[in-house]
Amino acid sequence: MKILQKIAGLPDDRMAKIYLRIKSMKNFKRTALASVINLVLFGIPDAHADTAALERRIQELETRLEKLDQAAALANKPAPVLAPVAVAPEVEKLSRKVNTLERKLVVQDEVTAGNFKKLPVFEAGENGFKISSSDKKHQVRIRGAVQTDGRFFIDDNNFAVTDRQDRFELKQGRVWLEGYFFNNIYFKIMPDFAASNILPDAYLDYAYHPAASLLVGKFKPSISLERLQGDADGTFLERAFPTYLASNRDVGIQLHGAFGKPGYKAETVAGPIDAKNTFIYQIGVSNGSGDDGSIDKSAPDTDNNKEVVGRLFAHPFQHTGLTWLEGLGLGVAGSVGNPDKQALKNQATPLGRTNYLNYASTYVKTAAVGSTPAVLYGTPTSDGAASRIYPQAYWFAGPFGAMGEYVISTQHIAGTNQANKSVNVKQENKAWQVLGSYVVTGEDNTFSGVKPIRNFDPLKGNWGALQFAARYSELDVDNSTFVILDPSRSATKARAWTVGANWFLNSNAIIRADYENVSFSGGAGSIARVTDRPNEQVFATRFQLSF
């Protein structure tokens, strides 16, 4: 106080009034104020020393004021009130500077807090790597998958040795981006560096409302149930015969949506796969890529005809409390189109992936002479009305799982018969499958795969999850097909039974092992004497990582 009096020439009561005025200011910083007093108002050279002295004096004044307040309270009398005094211009100037400084600090705090709110959120874990905006309206997720297989043929009887070769292969090598912007504009861009079709998926999905979303781009057509199951979530290394009578990927547009059971809200699901809601519908228009086909940039659509695809699926017992029936799903899907001279893709066995229906195996036009090979008639094409119908179902309850589907695929094929005449035949192929699986370690069996209760860690006695499965599947090729194809080089029927085991090390890593035996009708001998192609027995294993 004496320092201030000496400098400002003010009496004690006036200096107390100034002190009380300073004390009443919000968010006051004593050190900053003392510094301002020294440097701005008084111009004292030794700022640090006098600042410390002022702070000590202010603390003494605070102590004296507290004692006065206590004494007044004990005497039941109000504390003495100092008479108002005129404020010196220097003090007014100092007050304005302090107020300005406080406002600047408040603004700076607001700006700093706003900048922190704009920072993105980074996450990393078993579900991949995510970058999200602070308000959660935008997100980009980095994912990947690697599948490395080994296939070994048993007792091949020296039949088509080039077709049944033991081999190791990289089945998948994918790194992709998916996410959303503005809460409901979803996207997925998934290249596959191990496949000839280097870009299986690339689509946008405007999922504004669960009841109506618009999907555009390249994606899985909503036809085959097993095809719609995630590539890393299936029960076996490869899908069964019915799957290969549906398109693999196609380019087009699809309206889809879902409804919940009365009293329950439907969940928004982006993309072509929805196994969560009570009632699901999908209807779209695409180029039409044919059986097991997948249109890519190197082979674009070549005609104006398009394919219409539709699917209805329901979980009738969802949210009913009937635990063993809540995982039951029933549905039907189908497609209609009218392809014009569309290429036909060969049909192959599920696990061995060897061709048993080869559309290049037409009749001989000119027989082989010496070293000159035989000349075949031209490869047939799909030309005319085509349709598919797919009844389908699955059931998952606790550790049990089952799936089944049936398909009738009809198309017209243009080619040349044995008498060298152009023909157009109606082909009606049929296929079906049924599979069952059981998780012996007690985890839930689901359409989206199995998640171990305890991850693989043998030093701690944890071994992951183990699943066993069995499947029967067959495909019957329409006999009219062999007006164009040579029945001694393409089978009329294939039947496959498969057993497998899946070892889930954790939610991302799986080791699979399958054995499959396929028997055939036709497909060997000669045109004059057609015999059955020898059975195909194959053991295959896969190490898979997906995140």
Secondary structure as the mmCIF struct_conf table of DSSP 4:
data_model
#
loop_
_struct_conf.conf_type_id
_struct_conf.id
_struct_conf.beg_label_comp_id
_struct_conf.beg_label_asym_id
_struct_conf.beg_label_seq_id
_struct_conf.end_label_comp_id
_struct_conf.end_label_asym_id
_struct_conf.end_label_seq_id
HELX_RH_AL_P HELX_RH_AL_P1 LYS A 2 ALA A 8
HELX_RH_AL_P HELX_RH_AL_P2 ASP A 12 LYS A 23
TURN_TY1_P TURN_TY1_P1 SER A 24 SER A 24
BEND BEND1 MET A 25 MET A 25
TURN_TY1_P TURN_TY1_P2 LYS A 26 ASN A 27
HELX_RH_AL_P HELX_RH_AL_P3 ARG A 30 VAL A 36
HELX_RH_PI_P HELX_RH_PI_P1 ILE A 37 PHE A 42
BEND BEND2 PRO A 45 PRO A 45
HELX_RH_AL_P HELX_RH_AL_P4 ALA A 47 LEU A 74
TURN_TY1_P TURN_TY1_P3 ALA A 75 ASN A 76
HELX_LH_PP_P HELX_LH_PP_P1 PRO A 78 PRO A 80
HELX_LH_PP_P HELX_LH_PP_P2 LEU A 82 PRO A 84
HELX_LH_PP_P HELX_LH_PP_P3 ALA A 86 ALA A 88
HELX_RH_AL_P HELX_RH_AL_P5 PRO A 89 LYS A 118
BEND BEND3 LEU A 119 LEU A 119
STRN STRN1 VAL A 121 GLY A 125
TURN_TY1_P TURN_TY1_P4 GLU A 126 ASN A 127
STRN STRN2 GLY A 128 SER A 132
TURN_TY1_P TURN_TY1_P5 SER A 134 ASP A 135
BEND BEND4 LYS A 136 LYS A 137
STRN STRN3 GLN A 139 ILE A 154
TURN_TY1_P TURN_TY1_P6 ASN A 157 ASN A 158
BEND BEND5 PHE A 159 ALA A 160
TURN_TY1_P TURN_TY1_P7 VAL A 161 ASP A 163
BEND BEND6 ARG A 164 ARG A 164
STRN STRN4 ARG A 167 PHE A 181
TURN_TY1_P TURN_TY1_P8 PHE A 182 ASN A 184
STRN STRN5 ILE A 185 MET A 190
STRN STRN6 ASP A 192 ASP A 192
TURN_TY1_P TURN_TY1_P9 PHE A 193 ALA A 194
BEND BEND7 ALA A 195 ILE A 198
BEND BEND8 PRO A 200 PRO A 200
STRN STRN7 ASP A 201 HIS A 209
TURN_TY1_P TURN_TY1_P10 PRO A 210 ALA A 211
STRN STRN8 ALA A 212 PHE A 219
BEND BEND9 SER A 222 SER A 222
HELX_RH_AL_P HELX_RH_AL_P6 LEU A 225 LEU A 228
BEND BEND10 GLN A 229 GLN A 229
TURN_TY1_P TURN_TY1_P11 ASP A 231 ASP A 233
BEND BEND11 THR A 235 GLU A 238
HELX_RH_3T_P HELX_RH_3T_P1 PHE A 241 LEU A 245
BEND BEND12 ALA A 246 ALA A 246
BEND BEND13 ASN A 248 ASN A 248
STRN STRN9 ARG A 249 ARG A 249
STRN STRN10 ASP A 250 PHE A 259
HELX_LH_PP_P HELX_LH_PP_P4 GLY A 260 LYS A 261
TURN_TY1_P TURN_TY1_P12 PRO A 262 GLY A 263
BEND BEND14 TYR A 264 TYR A 264
HELX_LH_PP_P HELX_LH_PP_P5 LYS A 265 THR A 268
BEND BEND15 GLY A 271 PRO A 272
BEND BEND16 LYS A 276 THR A 278
STRN STRN11 PHE A 279 SER A 286
TURN_TY1_P TURN_TY1_P13 ASP A 291 ASP A 292
STRN STRN12 SER A 294 SER A 294
TURN_TY1_P TURN_TY1_P14 LYS A 297 SER A 298
BEND BEND17 ALA A 299 ALA A 299
BEND BEND18 ASP A 303 ASN A 304
STRN STRN13 GLU A 307 ALA A 314
TURN_TY1_P TURN_TY1_P15 PRO A 316 HIS A 319
BEND BEND19 THR A 320 GLY A 321
TURN_TY1_P TURN_TY1_P16 THR A 323 GLY A 327
STRN STRN14 LEU A 328 GLY A 337
BEND BEND20 ASP A 340 LYS A 341
STRN STRN15 GLN A 342 ALA A 343
HELX_LH_PP_P HELX_LH_PP_P6 LEU A 344 ASN A 346
STRN STRN16 GLN A 347 ALA A 348
TURN_TY1_P TURN_TY1_P17 PRO A 350 GLY A 352
STRN STRN17 ASN A 355 LEU A 357
TURN_TY1_P TURN_TY1_P18 TYR A 359 ALA A 360
STRN STRN18 THR A 362 THR A 362
STRN STRN19 VAL A 364 THR A 366
STRN STRN20 VAL A 369 VAL A 369
TURN_TY1_P TURN_TY1_P19 GLY A 370 SER A 371
STRN STRN21 THR A 372 THR A 372
HELX_LH_PP_P HELX_LH_PP_P7 PRO A 373 ALA A 374
STRN STRN22 VAL A 375 LEU A 376
HELX_LH_PP_P HELX_LH_PP_P8 TYR A 377 PRO A 380
STRN STRN23 THR A 381 SER A 382
BEND BEND21 GLY A 384 GLY A 384
STRN STRN24 ALA A 386 ALA A 397
TURN_TY1_P TURN_TY1_P20 GLY A 398 PRO A 399
STRN STRN25 PHE A 400 THR A 416
TURN_TY1_P TURN_TY1_P21 GLN A 418 ALA A 419
BEND BEND22 ASN A 420 ASN A 420
STRN STRN26 SER A 422 VAL A 439
TURN_TY1_P TURN_TY1_P22 VAL A 440 THR A 441
HELX_LH_PP_P HELX_LH_PP_P9 GLU A 443 ASN A 445
STRN STRN27 THR A 446 THR A 446
TURN_TY1_P TURN_TY1_P23 PHE A 447 SER A 448
STRN STRN28 GLY A 449 GLY A 449
BEND BEND23 ILE A 453 ARG A 454
STRN STRN29 ASP A 457 ASP A 457
HELX_RH_3T_P HELX_RH_3T_P2 PRO A 458 LYS A 460
TURN_TY1_P TURN_TY1_P24 GLY A 461 GLY A 461
STRN STRN30 ASN A 462 ASN A 462
STRN STRN31 ALA A 465 ASP A 476
HELX_RH_3T_P HELX_RH_3T_P3 ASN A 479 VAL A 483
TURN_TY1_P TURN_TY1_P25 ILE A 484 ILE A 484
STRN STRN32 LEU A 485 LEU A 485
TURN_TY1_P TURN_TY1_P26 PRO A 487 ARG A 489
BEND BEND24 SER A 490 SER A 490
STRN STRN33 ALA A 491 PHE A 504
BEND BEND25 LEU A 505 ASN A 508
STRN STRN34 ALA A 509 GLY A 525
BEND BEND26 ILE A 527 ARG A 529
STRN STRN35 VAL A 530 ASP A 532
HELX_LH_PP_P HELX_LH_PP_P10 ARG A 533 ASN A 535
STRN STRN36 GLU A 536 SER A 546
#
